[in-house]
Amino acid sequence: MKLLVFGAGFSGRAILSELAAECESAIGTTRSEANRAGIEATGAKSLVYDGTITDELAEAMASATHLVQSIAPDHQAETGSGDPLLAAVKDGFSAAFPALQWIGYLSTVGVYGDYGGEWIDEDAECRPVSRRSKARLAAEDDWRLAAAGAGRPLAIIRLSGIYGPGRNAFVNLAAGKARRLIKPGQVFNRIHVADIAGATAMLARGQSPGIFNVTDEKPAPPQDVIEEAAHISGFSLPREADFETADLSPMARSFYGENKRVSNLRIREAGYRFRYPDYHAGLKALWSDADWKG
């Protein structure tokens, strides 16, 4: 396996950590020189990619057998503007990635939109609400066309709210930034970054195609997660606040416009066993391993 991860941020670095030791080569890209050390700590090589494909990056693309694309699309356009990596490949996808055997695209469960708290799976109609999610759906379509044209298997990996070391309720409680916003009936799914890495690695090893929800098994109101973290840690529990009257940015408020329970049955039937199947297990592990600060 020669693995190339475009956009090796929080999730991308976890994927590199999971797979680097078994790869002939593993490379992650970042926009910033300052982030290269974090990528290289995973055992992978780092390259700077700011939208311009350098000769060194082109060489890595030409030899890559497995590609994970994690760079977010531009969501300024109301309908979404598609995938930025595909837009940068001027001479065509197949020409840029001649050795490719498998593609993984990291998307979001936000593409489903609002289902009023109902359970849904990968067969649910996509009716995104936010511009971010519309752009993700447009990028998914771009990758379907590119993969079909190249005759390569594509896994679209739809993620829910990501948490893990350095990005979790303990960090927010310790910083005094946690909020218990109450919106009756509201639930969210979550996913530990280690399970993003584990599920993506399984799909990459098997060169598995399809759409997969990589998300936990216990969607819950956001305040329940804060309460659980406070109970485990002993940090002070913030007061409840009514969502309707809370002072929120438009982006923060937009997250509450989507309410659904997302099933992960398909990825489990494909053979993946979650390390942290719910936020209880994920938070307990972060705290007991003293790993919550990152």
KOLDO-983942 format. One line per 2 residues: for each residue x negated, y negated, z negated of C-alpha. Coordinates in Angstrom, 3 decimals. Each point is the difference from the previous one (the first is absolute). Example, Ala and Ser with C-alpha at 12.3 -4.5 7.8 and 13.67 -1.06 7.14 Angstrom:
2
-12.300:4.500:-7.800  -1.370:-3.440:0.660 .
***
This chain:
294
0.000:0.000:0.000  -1.226:-3.459:0.936 .
2.325:-2.315:-1.912  0.574:-3.673:0.736 .
2.239:-2.037:-2.314  1.010:-3.429:1.259 .
0.800:-2.260:-2.954  -1.702:1.851:-2.858 .
1.686:-1.854:-2.829  1.611:1.573:-3.070 .
1.575:2.934:1.859  -2.668:0.296:2.684 .
-2.813:0.290:-2.545  1.912:2.715:-1.841 .
0.364:1.943:3.250  -3.726:-0.358:0.689 .
-0.794:1.188:-3.534  2.191:3.041:0.584 .
-1.512:1.002:3.346  -3.508:-1.466:0.328 .
-1.830:2.987:-1.480  1.481:2.420:2.548 .
-0.474:-2.276:3.025  -2.868:-0.007:2.439 .
0.438:-3.769:-0.133  2.386:-2.310:-1.852 .
0.306:-3.706:0.732  2.267:-2.691:-1.431 .
0.498:-3.530:1.266  0.546:-3.214:-1.925 .
0.399:-3.654:0.912  -2.422:-1.133:-2.711 .
-3.674:0.691:-0.664  0.849:-0.135:-3.705 .
2.124:3.143:0.305  -2.608:2.182:1.646 .
-1.480:1.239:-3.274  3.378:1.329:-1.118 .
0.332:2.003:3.204  -3.524:1.362:-0.223 .
0.630:1.101:-3.605  2.381:2.597:1.456 .
-2.855:1.622:1.929  1.065:-1.568:3.282 .
-1.703:-2.525:2.255  1.498:-3.485:0.253 .
0.435:-2.252:3.003  1.389:-3.528:0.188 .
2.987:-0.343:2.320  1.639:-3.396:0.336 .
1.878:0.671:3.209  -3.081:0.146:2.199 .
-1.224:3.455:1.015  -3.786:-0.047:-0.226 .
-2.256:2.461:1.822  -0.582:1.897:-3.261 .
3.712:0.273:-0.680  0.720:1.020:3.592 .
-2.514:2.818:-0.410  1.752:1.148:-3.196 .
3.366:-0.112:1.771  -1.317:2.027:2.922 .
-1.232:2.811:-2.260  2.861:0.038:-2.538 .
2.055:3.200:-0.162  2.376:-1.246:-2.699 .
1.362:-3.544:-0.247  1.901:-1.600:-2.865 .
1.437:-3.449:0.716  0.839:-2.017:-3.104 .
-0.242:-3.581:1.283  3.306:-1.806:-0.424 .
1.667:-1.473:3.085  0.590:-3.693:0.377 .
3.493:-0.633:-1.374  0.356:-3.662:0.874 .
2.268:0.752:2.946  3.563:0.740:-1.034 .
0.133:3.252:1.958  -3.553:1.089:-0.806 .
-2.971:-0.159:2.339  -1.257:3.557:0.093 .
-3.325:1.493:-0.985  -3.125:-2.203:-0.059 .
-2.485:2.799:0.674  1.803:1.177:3.107 .
0.201:-3.604:1.171  -3.791:-0.282:-0.378 .
-0.716:3.069:2.127  -0.040:-1.806:3.332 .
-1.040:2.938:2.195  2.624:2.383:-1.346 .
0.329:2.270:-2.988  -1.163:3.222:1.641 .
-3.130:-1.647:1.351  -0.866:-1.451:-3.415 .
0.547:3.281:-1.897  -0.965:2.818:2.424 .
-0.899:2.568:-2.707  3.081:-0.557:-2.160 .
1.861:3.051:-1.311  2.423:-1.565:-2.516 .
1.427:-3.403:-0.953  1.418:-1.051:-3.353 .
1.910:-3.278:-0.218  0.714:-1.396:-3.476 .
3.424:-1.635:0.062  2.621:-0.786:-2.651 .
3.378:1.279:-1.185  1.068:-3.622:0.511 .
0.763:0.901:3.618  3.191:1.721:-1.206 .
1.453:-3.210:-1.398  2.779:-0.043:-2.585 .
2.115:3.080:-0.768  1.717:-1.211:-3.146 .
-1.862:2.445:-2.228  0.879:3.097:2.059 .
-2.412:2.885:0.553  -1.566:0.008:3.482 .
-2.627:2.006:1.883  -2.053:-0.400:3.166 .
3.084:0.492:2.174  1.685:-3.130:-1.373 .
0.556:-2.859:2.416  -2.647:-2.702:-0.226 .
1.613:-3.393:-0.523  -2.720:-2.162:-1.595 .
0.924:-3.252:-1.711  -3.239:-1.913:-0.589 .
-2.340:-1.270:2.694  -2.771:2.135:-1.486 .
2.034:3.159:0.444  1.175:-0.974:3.485 .
-3.641:-0.441:0.996  -0.876:3.405:-1.450 .
2.764:1.649:2.002  -1.228:-1.726:3.164 .
-3.512:1.265:-0.750  1.326:3.529:-0.517 .
1.561:-0.198:3.463  -3.298:-1.182:1.450 .
-1.801:2.992:-1.500  2.608:2.447:1.269 .
-0.537:-1.287:3.520  -3.792:0.032:-0.328 .
-0.108:3.506:-1.465  2.417:1.374:2.594 .
-1.964:-1.595:2.816  -3.248:1.488:-1.298 .
1.539:3.365:-0.827  -1.147:-0.195:-3.624 .
1.890:0.994:-3.188  1.220:-2.935:-2.085 .
1.024:0.034:-3.653  1.967:-3.046:-1.125 .
-0.478:-0.150:-3.761  2.631:-2.172:-1.688 .
-1.101:-1.203:-3.434  1.957:-1.421:-2.907 .
-1.278:-2.414:-2.680  -3.679:0.839:-0.545 .
-1.645:0.139:-3.419  -3.194:1.435:-1.438 .
-3.233:-1.113:-1.687  -0.054:-3.795:-0.265 .
3.486:-0.354:1.454  2.632:1.091:-2.500 .
2.351:-1.066:-2.769  -2.736:0.170:-2.658 .
-2.031:-2.647:1.833  3.048:-2.266:0.221 .
0.882:0.502:-3.656  -3.567:-0.690:-1.128 .
-0.086:-3.192:2.053  3.398:-1.145:-1.259 .
1.374:0.083:3.557  2.435:2.905:-0.300 .
3.685:-0.860:0.394  3.107:2.000:-0.837 .
2.337:-1.231:2.700  3.457:1.501:-0.299 .
2.043:0.517:3.136  2.754:2.544:-0.687 .
-0.247:3.086:2.208  -3.398:-0.917:1.466 .
-2.521:2.828:0.415  -3.387:0.374:1.687 .
-2.247:2.913:0.884  -3.706:-0.096:-0.782 .
-3.102:1.924:0.981  -3.348:0.494:-1.746 .
-2.894:-0.812:2.329  -1.516:3.434:-0.701 .
3.059:1.606:1.564  -0.311:-2.216:3.067 .
-3.533:1.326:0.346  0.980:3.605:-0.658 .
2.962:0.053:2.377  -1.889:-1.794:2.785 .
-2.930:2.381:-0.387  2.297:3.016:0.292 .
1.572:-1.379:3.174  -3.407:-0.882:1.458 .
-1.449:3.441:-0.668  2.949:1.654:1.702 .
0.232:-2.625:2.752  3.689:-0.105:-0.890 .
2.417:-2.246:1.924  3.296:-1.480:-1.170 .
1.505:-2.585:-2.327  -0.606:0.523:-3.700 .
1.217:-1.895:-3.060  -2.903:-0.001:-2.442 .
1.765:-1.130:-3.118  0.767:1.205:-3.498 .
2.937:2.120:-1.089  1.548:-2.369:-2.540 .
1.215:-3.338:1.361  0.784:-2.222:-2.958 .
0.844:-3.558:-1.017  -3.157:-2.144:-0.176 .
0.561:-0.876:-3.655  -0.171:3.696:-0.926 .
-3.595:0.169:1.214  -0.978:-3.037:-2.063 .
1.661:1.510:-3.072  -1.791:3.318:0.503 .
-3.375:-1.720:0.367  0.576:-2.088:-3.124 .
1.010:3.121:-1.942  -3.149:1.863:1.082 .
-2.411:-2.872:-0.525  1.423:-1.975:-2.894 .
-0.094:-3.226:2.006  2.765:-2.452:-0.851 .
3.173:0.499:1.997  1.134:-3.143:1.826 .
3.551:-1.228:-0.404  2.649:0.936:2.505 .
0.787:-2.567:2.687  2.977:-0.163:2.310 .
-1.028:0.474:3.617  2.559:-2.459:1.360 .
-1.320:-2.936:-2.051  -3.692:0.987:-0.080 .
-2.593:-2.294:1.562  -1.362:2.161:2.831 .
-1.834:-0.657:3.227  1.945:0.786:3.188 .
-2.280:2.995:0.599  0.534:1.411:-3.503 .
3.751:-0.484:0.280  0.061:1.697:3.396 .
-1.205:3.287:-1.503  3.223:0.174:-1.997 .
2.045:-0.264:3.185  -0.721:3.681:0.715 .
1.429:2.643:-2.302  -0.370:3.704:0.760 .
-1.157:3.354:-1.305  -2.523:1.521:2.389 .
-0.489:3.773:0.214  -3.468:1.551:0.343 .
1.286:3.499:0.805  -1.552:0.134:3.471 .
-3.594:-0.517:-1.151  0.523:2.529:-2.792 .
1.380:2.525:2.460  -3.097:-0.627:2.124 .
-2.024:1.289:-2.948  -0.950:-3.039:-2.056 .
0.258:0.179:-3.790  0.093:-3.371:-1.681 .
-2.595:-0.710:-2.659  2.257:-2.641:-1.533 .
3.594:0.833:0.995  1.452:-2.878:-2.013 .
-1.076:-3.186:-1.738  -0.026:1.734:-3.413 .
-2.777:2.357:1.120  -1.861:-2.730:1.882 .
-0.030:-2.476:-2.878  -0.969:2.613:-2.587 .
-2.945:1.100:2.111  -1.206:-3.553:0.597 .
0.121:-0.814:-3.698  -1.475:3.255:-1.308 .
-2.885:-0.148:2.482  -0.668:-3.638:-0.928 .
0.302:-0.543:3.716  2.713:-2.629:0.075 .
-2.367:-2.967:0.324  -1.638:1.389:3.123 .
***
